Amino acid sequence: MTSFHDFALPVAVRDELARQGLDSPFPIQVATLPDTLAGRDVLGRGRTGSGKTLAFALPLVTRLAASSTKQAVRRPRGLVLCPTRELAQQIDATVAPIARAAGLVTTVIYGGVTPKRQISALNGGVDIVIACPGRLEDLLEQKALTLDTIEVTVLDEADHMAELGFLPGVRRLLNKTPRGGQRMMFSATLDGDVDQLVDRYLVRPAVHSVDSARSPVTAMSHHVFAVEPADKGAVVARLASGTGRRVLFTRTRVQAKNLAKILTAQGIPAVELHGDLAQNARERNLAAFTSGIVRVLVATDVAARGIHVDEVELVVHVDPPAEHKSYLHRSGRTARAGRGGDVVTIMLPEQAGEVRDLMRLAQIKAKPQKVVAGDAAVTRLVGEVAPYVRPSRTTGAGQALRSARAVGQRGARDPELPVGHAAREDAATRGAGATKGTPKDEGVPRRKAGPTGGGAPKRGSAPKDGAAPKGGAASKGGAASKGKGASKGRPAPGRAPASDRPRRPRP
């Protein structure tokens, strides 16, 4: 069996990997490390969760540690570009400990926060910058840093950067890095725009395709639950009620916010993650989910690539995604790092054709089964039911965290309302996930035909770290699916008022 000791890594780096319990590299690491450590340009293709971050982190740190150049103020030597703030933070969480072991310093640069700390870090001297394109360009214009000393450049999730319209900015940034530097690009898929990037900026790259986005994950089980509109809320709430981590995906920010509130009110603490949240709220909610304080995360597609959390046992597509790539990226939140996981797609009667096409394009075989909340097919995926957490008068993300912490400290179950029984089912039926329609997607290209309608975002000038490029709003057209049965007692997370129509996400 291959181990990290088989590669020319610094002793301090190997020791750090051992401290983290990492000894056996993943296939994409085994495939790419001989070339990346030798300084070759590399194109790596693999799905999220395949180990791509460590695949580029190790050669990035190793080569900079062995370089004759030294750390300097505002002159980083390594650059990692990625599409979202959450992903930047996740990458830094992997790179920083390895870098510290080798005596290197990292910093993270993204929009949505004051640039003062980022500029201060650059002034203190850093070796590796992990950045979103928009804010990095802003700081370059302010002369807060230069890229003319970059020795190793990494583009992570290049296909997602293309989808978000970041490639013009990426090109401008790459043009500012030295031609002779090493470049690595990692992407789940190779579309036309990404191909052009490869042709222009990578020199005779070694290509390694391991566990692509379309290849099946044997440890991941896919299920399609056909439900009536009146039963959808109860099924969603039951699926959310287990003790393990689970991610529930909705189409819009409004739906995500409402569903998190509804679940919390029903005694299932949940936090939301979407483009309308302030950066500190996003970090707080993701930290609560990562640490296990809260076990349910309700997210839009903005989170499909930004969540890198192991031990997510269940992903629920509360609303089917608009296209198969989103399905694969959403589903990739589970069955990570060699573990198993389940994926459930909730399908209303009028969505049958849409879901059938979605599964065909994703190359997923999952026969729809008609269910209600109490069916064995549902309860089997729930597993052990988590204790009921009594909500206070104020519900929402903050209360979810407070309630979850409180129940963790007490280890108590509400004596008046047994979890997973009729009371919870009744509450769920009153609102959770009962969507009345399917509004425009958040951050996902839409089909031109069918119940989801819409068009792909236009390409143009570089957006700011996940915001849409100018002219990038979804095109008109396409009727929303019209589900029935949303109750009047609670807000259904399905339809946004005109003033809240979703915009492109702000990761």
C-alpha positions in Angstrom: 0.0 0.0 0.0 1.3 3.5 -1.0 2.0 5.8 1.9 3.1 9.5 2.1 6.6 8.2 3.1 6.9 7.0 -0.6 7.1 10.6 -1.7 9.8 13.2 -1.4 8.1 15.3 1.3 9.8 17.2 4.0 10.1 15.3 7.3 8.2 18.0 9.1 5.3 17.7 6.6 5.1 14.0 6.9 5.1 14.4 10.7 2.2 16.8 10.4 0.3 14.4 8.2 0.9 11.6 10.8 -0.3 13.9 13.6 -3.5 14.4 11.6 -3.9 10.6 11.2 -3.1 10.8 7.4 -0.9 8.0 6.2 -2.4 6.6 3.0 -2.9 9.0 0.1 -6.0 9.1 -2.0 -5.8 8.0 -5.7 -5.7 11.5 -7.0 -2.8 12.2 -4.7 -0.9 9.1 -5.7 -1.5 10.0 -9.4 -0.4 13.6 -9.3 2.3 13.9 -6.6 5.2 12.5 -8.7 4.6 15.2 -11.3 3.7 18.1 -9.1 6.6 17.5 -6.8 8.9 17.5 -9.9 7.6 20.9 -10.8 5.5 19.9 -13.8 2.3 21.7 -14.7 -0.6 19.4 -13.9 -4.3 19.2 -14.7 -6.1 17.1 -12.2 -9.7 16.0 -12.6 -11.6 14.6 -9.7 -14.9 15.1 -7.9 -15.2 17.1 -4.7 -14.1 15.0 -1.8 -11.6 13.0 -3.8 -8.6 14.6 -2.0 -7.8 17.4 -4.4 -6.9 20.0 -1.8 -4.1 17.9 -0.3 -3.0 16.9 -3.8 -2.0 20.5 -4.5 -1.2 21.5 -0.9 1.7 19.1 -0.5 3.6 20.1 -3.6 2.8 23.7 -3.0 4.4 23.7 0.5 7.2 21.3 -0.5 8.4 23.3 -3.4 8.2 26.6 -1.6 10.0 25.2 1.4 12.9 24.0 -0.9 13.0 27.3 -2.9 16.0 29.6 -2.6 13.7 32.6 -2.3 12.6 33.9 1.0 9.4 35.4 2.5 9.0 39.1 1.7 6.6 41.8 2.5 3.7 42.0 0.0 5.4 39.5 -2.3 3.8 36.0 -1.8 5.5 33.1 -3.6 2.4 30.8 -3.8 -1.1 31.5 -5.0 -4.3 29.5 -4.8 -7.3 30.8 -6.6 -10.8 29.5 -5.8 -14.4 30.7 -6.4 -15.9 31.1 -3.0 -15.1 32.4 0.5 -16.1 29.2 2.2 -13.9 27.2 -0.1 -11.0 29.6 0.5 -11.4 29.0 4.2 -11.6 25.3 3.8 -8.5 25.2 1.6 -6.6 27.3 4.2 -7.7 24.9 6.9 -5.9 22.1 5.0 -2.9 24.1 3.8 -2.0 26.2 6.9 -1.0 23.3 9.3 1.2 21.8 6.6 2.7 25.2 5.8 3.4 26.0 9.5 5.2 22.7 9.8 7.5 23.7 7.0 8.0 27.2 8.4 5.7 29.0 5.9 2.9 31.5 6.4 -0.5 31.5 4.7 -3.3 34.1 4.5 -6.8 34.2 3.0 -8.2 37.0 0.8 -11.8 37.3 -0.1 -14.6 39.9 -0.3 -17.4 40.7 2.1 -15.1 41.7 5.0 -12.9 44.7 5.6 -9.6 44.4 3.8 -7.6 45.9 6.7 -6.6 42.6 8.2 -5.8 41.1 4.8 -3.5 44.1 4.0 -2.0 43.8 7.5 -1.2 40.2 6.9 0.5 40.9 3.6 2.5 43.7 5.2 3.7 41.2 7.8 5.0 38.9 5.1 3.3 35.7 3.7 4.4 32.8 1.6 1.0 31.6 0.3 -2.1 33.5 -0.6 -5.4 31.7 -0.9 -7.8 34.1 -2.6 -11.0 34.8 -4.5 -10.3 36.7 -7.7 -12.4 39.8 -7.0 -10.8 40.9 -3.8 -7.4 39.9 -5.0 -7.7 42.2 -8.0 -8.8 45.0 -5.7 -5.8 44.6 -3.5 -3.5 44.5 -6.5 -5.0 47.8 -7.7 -4.3 49.2 -4.2 -0.7 48.0 -4.5 -1.1 46.0 -1.4 0.7 43.1 -3.0 2.4 42.0 -6.2 2.2 38.7 -8.0 5.6 39.0 -9.9 7.3 36.6 -7.3 4.7 33.8 -7.6 6.5 30.5 -8.1 3.5 28.1 -7.8 -0.1 28.9 -8.9 -3.1 26.7 -8.2 -6.6 27.0 -9.7 -9.1 25.0 -7.7 -12.5 24.2 -9.0 -11.8 25.9 -12.3 -15.2 24.7 -13.7 -17.1 26.5 -10.9 -15.1 29.7 -11.5 -16.2 29.4 -15.2 -19.8 28.9 -14.2 -19.7 32.0 -11.9 -18.1 34.2 -14.6 -14.8 34.6 -12.9 -12.5 33.5 -15.8 -11.8 37.1 -17.2 -10.5 38.0 -13.7 -8.6 34.7 -13.5 -6.9 35.4 -16.8 -5.9 38.9 -15.7 -4.4 37.5 -12.5 -2.5 34.7 -14.3 -1.1 37.3 -16.7 0.5 39.0 -13.7 2.3 35.8 -12.5 5.7 34.8 -14.0 5.5 32.6 -17.1 8.1 30.2 -15.8 6.2 29.4 -12.6 4.5 26.0 -12.0 0.8 25.9 -12.5 -1.7 23.3 -11.3 -5.4 23.2 -12.2 -8.0 21.0 -10.5 -11.5 20.7 -11.8 -14.3 18.2 -11.6 -15.1 18.7 -15.3 -13.4 20.1 -18.4 -15.8 22.4 -20.3 -14.9 24.7 -23.2 -13.9 27.7 -21.1 -11.7 25.6 -18.8 -10.1 23.9 -21.8 -9.1 27.3 -23.1 -7.6 28.2 -19.8 -5.6 25.0 -19.9 -4.3 25.6 -23.4 -3.3 29.2 -22.6 -1.6 28.9 -19.2 -0.4 25.3 -18.7 2.7 24.1 -20.4 2.6 20.5 -21.5 0.6 19.5 -18.5 0.5 16.0 -17.1 -3.2 15.1 -17.1 -4.6 12.9 -14.3 -8.3 12.0 -14.2 -9.3 10.2 -11.1 -12.8 9.8 -9.8 -14.4 12.4 -12.1 -17.6 14.2 -11.3 -19.6 11.8 -13.4 -18.1 8.6 -12.1 -20.2 6.8 -9.5 -19.3 6.6 -5.9 -20.0 3.1 -4.8 -20.3 4.2 -1.1 -23.0 6.7 -2.0 -26.7 5.5 -2.2 -29.2 7.5 -4.2 -32.9 7.6 -3.5 -35.8 9.4 -5.1 -38.8 9.9 -2.8 -42.0 10.7 -4.6 -44.3 12.7 -2.3 -47.6 14.5 -2.4 -47.3 18.2 -1.7 -49.2 17.8 1.6 -46.7 15.2 2.8 -43.5 16.9 1.7 -43.0 18.9 4.9 -43.3 15.9 7.2 -40.9 13.8 5.1 -38.3 16.6 5.1 -38.6 17.1 8.8 -38.3 13.3 9.5 -35.2 13.1 7.3 -33.7 16.0 9.2 -34.4 14.5 12.6 -31.4 12.1 12.9 -28.3 12.4 15.1 -25.8 12.5 12.2 -24.8 15.5 10.1 -27.1 16.2 7.2 -27.3 18.9 4.5 -30.6 20.0 3.0 -30.5 21.9 -0.3 -33.1 24.3 -1.5 -33.3 26.4 -4.7 -33.5 29.8 -3.1 -32.2 31.8 -0.2 -35.7 32.5 1.0 -36.5 28.8 1.1 -33.3 28.0 3.0 -34.0 30.7 5.6 -37.6 29.7 6.1 -36.8 26.0 6.3 -34.1 26.5 8.9 -36.5 28.5 11.0 -39.3 25.9 10.6 -37.1 23.0 11.6 -35.7 24.9 14.6 -39.2 25.7 15.7 -40.0 22.0 15.5 -37.2 21.1 17.9 -34.6 20.3 15.2 -31.9 23.0 15.5 -30.8 24.0 12.0 -28.6 26.7 10.5 -28.8 28.3 7.1 -26.0 29.0 4.5 -26.7 31.2 1.5 -25.7 34.3 -0.3 -27.8 36.8 1.8 -25.9 36.1 5.0 -23.2 38.4 6.2 -19.8 36.9 6.3 -19.6 36.6 10.1 -23.0 34.8 10.1 -21.8 32.4 7.4 -18.7 31.6 9.3 -20.6 31.2 12.5 -23.2 28.9 11.0 -20.7 26.8 9.1 -18.5 26.5 12.3 -21.6 25.3 14.2 -22.3 22.6 11.7 -18.6 21.6 11.3 -18.2 21.3 15.1 -21.4 19.3 15.5 -23.2 21.9 17.7 -25.9 21.9 15.0 -26.4 18.8 12.9 -28.6 20.2 10.2 -27.5 22.7 7.5 -30.0 24.2 5.1 -28.2 25.6 2.1 -28.5 26.8 -1.4 -26.2 25.8 -4.2 -23.7 28.5 -3.1 -22.7 25.9 -0.5 -22.5 22.9 -2.8 -18.8 23.5 -3.4 -18.0 25.4 -0.2 -18.8 22.8 2.4 -15.9 20.4 3.0 -17.1 18.6 6.1 -16.5 14.9 6.7 -19.1 12.6 8.2 -22.1 14.1 6.5 -24.3 11.0 6.4 -27.2 12.4 4.4 -27.8 14.9 1.7 -31.4 15.9 0.9 -32.4 17.7 -2.3 -35.5 19.4 -0.8 -35.9 20.9 -4.3 -34.4 19.0 -7.2 -31.5 21.1 -8.6 -31.8 22.7 -12.0 -29.1 20.7 -13.7 -27.1 17.5 -13.2 -23.8 19.2 -12.4 -25.5 20.8 -9.4 -26.9 17.4 -8.4 -23.5 15.9 -8.4 -21.8 18.7 -6.5 -24.6 18.9 -3.9 -24.5 15.1 -3.5 -20.7 15.3 -3.1 -21.2 16.6 0.5 -21.6 13.0 1.6 -19.6 9.8 1.0 -16.3 11.8 1.5 -12.9 10.5 2.5 -13.9 6.9 1.8 -17.0 7.0 4.0 -20.5 6.0 2.9 -23.5 8.3 2.6 -27.1 8.6 1.3 -28.6 11.1 -1.1 -32.4 11.7 -1.2 -34.2 13.7 -3.9 -37.7 14.9 -2.9 -40.0 14.8 -6.0 -43.4 16.2 -6.3 -45.8 14.7 -9.0 -45.2 17.5 -11.4 -41.4 17.2 -11.1 -41.3 13.5 -12.3 -40.1 14.4 -15.8 -37.5 16.9 -14.6 -36.1 14.4 -12.0 -36.0 11.6 -14.6 -33.9 13.8 -17.0 -31.7 14.9 -14.1 -30.9 11.3 -13.1 -30.2 10.3 -16.7 -27.8 13.1 -17.2 -26.1 12.5 -13.9 -25.9 8.8 -14.8 -27.6 7.9 -11.5 -30.0 4.9 -11.3 -32.6 5.5 -8.6 -36.2 4.3 -9.0 -38.7 6.7 -7.5 -40.6 5.3 -4.5 -43.8 6.8 -3.1 -43.4 7.6 0.6 -44.9 9.4 3.6 -43.0 10.3 6.7 -43.6 7.1 8.6 -42.6 4.7 5.9 -39.7 2.3 6.5 -37.7 3.7 3.5 -37.7 7.1 5.3 -37.0 6.0 8.8 -34.2 3.7 7.7 -32.3 6.7 6.4 -33.0 8.7 9.6 -31.3 6.2 11.9 -31.2 7.2 15.6 -33.5 10.2 16.2 -31.9 13.2 17.9 -33.3 14.6 21.2 -36.1 17.2 20.8 -34.7 20.7 21.5 -37.4 23.0 22.9 -37.3 26.2 20.9 -37.7 29.6 22.6 -39.9 32.4 21.4 -37.2 33.6 19.1 -36.2 31.0 16.5 -33.6 31.1 13.7 -30.0 30.4 13.3 -28.8 32.1 16.5 -31.5 30.4 18.6 -30.6 27.1 16.9 -27.1 27.4 18.2 -28.2 28.4 21.7 -30.7 25.7 21.9 -28.3 23.0 20.6 -25.6 24.1 23.1 -28.2 24.0 25.9 -29.4 20.5 25.1 -25.8 19.4 24.7 -25.0 20.6 28.2 -28.2 19.1 29.8 -28.3 16.0 27.7 -32.1 16.4 28.1 -35.0 15.4 26.0 -38.3 17.4 26.1 -40.6 15.2 28.2 -43.7 16.6 26.6 -43.0 15.9 23.0 -41.3 12.6 22.0 -39.0 13.0 19.0 -40.0 11.4 15.8 -43.6 10.6 16.8 -47.0 12.1 16.0 -46.3 15.5 17.5 -43.2 16.1 15.3 -45.0 14.7 12.2 -47.9 17.1 12.8 -45.6 20.0 13.2 -43.7 19.1 10.1 -46.9 18.8 8.1 -47.7 22.4 8.9 -44.8 23.8 7.1 -41.3 22.3 6.7 -40.3 22.0 3.1 -43.8 22.3 1.7 -43.0 24.4 -1.3 -45.8 26.0 -3.2 -43.6 26.6 -6.2 -40.1 26.5 -7.5 -38.6 30.0 -7.8 -35.5 31.0 -9.7 -32.4 29.2 -8.7 -29.7 30.7 -6.6 -26.4 30.5 -8.4 -27.3 27.7 -10.9 -27.8 27.9 -14.6 -31.4 27.1 -15.5 -32.8 25.0 -18.3 -34.6 26.9 -21.0 -37.4 24.4 -21.1 -39.3 22.5 -18.4 -40.6 23.5 -15.0 -37.5 25.3 -13.9 -36.9 27.5 -17.0 -34.4 30.3 -17.4 -31.0 30.7 -19.0 -27.3 30.5 -18.1 -25.5 33.5 -16.8 -23.9 35.8 -19.3 -20.1 36.1 -19.4 -18.6 39.5 -18.8 -16.5 41.4 -16.5 -15.2 39.8 -13.4 -17.6 39.6 -10.5 -16.7 40.2 -6.9 -16.1 36.9 -5.2 -19.3 35.1 -6.1 -21.5 38.0 -7.2 -22.9 37.8 -10.6 -21.1 39.5 -13.5 -23.0 42.4 -15.0 -25.8 41.1 -17.1 -25.6 37.8 -15.3 -29.1 37.5 -13.9 -31.2 34.6 -15.0 -33.1 35.1 -18.1 -36.8 35.5 -18.2 -39.0 32.6 -19.0 -39.8 29.2 -17.7 -42.8 28.6 -15.4 -42.3 27.7 -11.9 -43.6 24.3 -10.8 -46.8 24.6 -8.9 -47.0 22.3 -6.0 -50.1 22.2 -3.9 -50.8 21.7 -0.3 -48.5 24.2 1.5 -50.2 25.1 4.7 -51.3 28.5 5.8 -50.1 28.1 9.4 -46.4 28.5 8.7 -44.5 30.2 6.0 -43.6 27.7 3.3 -40.0 28.0 2.1 -41.1 27.6 -1.5 -42.0 31.0 -3.0 -40.3 34.3 -2.6 -42.2 37.6 -2.8 -41.3 39.9 -5.7 -39.1 41.9 -3.5 -37.1 38.9 -2.5 -36.5 37.3 -5.9 -33.1 35.7 -5.7 -30.1 37.2 -7.2 -26.9 35.5 -8.1 -25.2 34.2 -4.9 -22.7 36.1 -2.9 -20.4 33.2 -1.7 
